[in-house]
């Protein structure tokens, strides 16, 4: 289930696709773009293009990590907050994100492993919460306005 909301009441409701079968990074990026565009149109707020690029990358990384390491996306929320966008992605795994070095145990360059540090660097606030039914929810807030 996906929710796309704006808690300030400026146009609220669903932003973006519903992802009936599986949620892909492009779906979540589209929801972020739509939510930001709606806020800008409703309030005349100016969007920081670099901040929006950061928010899109964070949304993509959270979704990709849930697909690759979390057993799939179970829920996505995109909320416009005072200074930016809050993206929350839930998955089926209780395993916490981890930072892996660029080399494996044999000294060979490892593919991947850069997404979580990117999320932590670009987001103003990152939270990992265990879900009562199992799995986790990762929420990241990125300044856009």
C-alpha positions, -999 to +999 in steps of 0.1 A: +000+000+000+013+035-008+003+068+006+012+102-009+001+129+015+008+165+023+003+171+061+000+209+057-033+205+039-020+222+007-034+201-018-035+169+001-040+135-012-022+109-033+007+121-054+019+097-080+013+061-090-003+035-068+022+007-076-004-021-075+020-050-082+055-037-072+068-003-065+099+007-085+123+036-079+109+055-109+074+054-093+087+069-060+108+095-078+076+105-098+057+108-065+084+131-051+083+153-082+045+155-081+044+163-044+069+191-048+053+205-079+019+206-062+034+225-032+051+250-055+019+256-075-003+259-043+020+282-024+043+298-048+072+283-030+105+281-049+121+247-053+158+243-048+167+222-079+198+207-061+176+198-032+151+182-055+178+162-072+190+150-037+154+141-028+150+121-060+183+102-054+173+094-018+139+081-029+155+060-056+181+046-032+156+038-004+134+020-029+162+001-046+176-010-012+142-023-001+139-043-034+175-057-033+180-062+004+147-060+022+125-085+004+106-059-015+087-027-009+056-031+013+046+006+016+058+040+005+048+074+018+058+107+003+050+138+024+057+174+018+070+190+050+079+225+060+112+227+042+112+196+020+101+161+013+098+131+037+101+098+019+093+066+039+099+031+024+089+000+042+101-035+034+099-071+047+133-074+064+142-067+100+178-064+090+192-029+095+210-011+068+248-014+069+278+004+055+301-020+036+336-012+026+345-009-011+365-041-011+354-076-002+373-100+021+396-110-007+405-074-016+383-073-047+363-042-056+327-048-045+297-038-065+271-017-047+273-007-011+271+030-017+234+037-014+231+039+024+259+063+028+244+085+001+210+085+018+227+094+052+247+122+036+219+139+016+191+137+040+186+161+069+170+134+090+171+096+086+152+071+109+149+034+108+119+019+126+110-017+132+074-025+123+051-044+147+043-070+120+079-075+110+101-056+086+112-020+089+104+015+077+132+039+067+123+076+066+145+103+052+138+140+050+155+162+024+153+200+022+138+211-011+122+245-003 
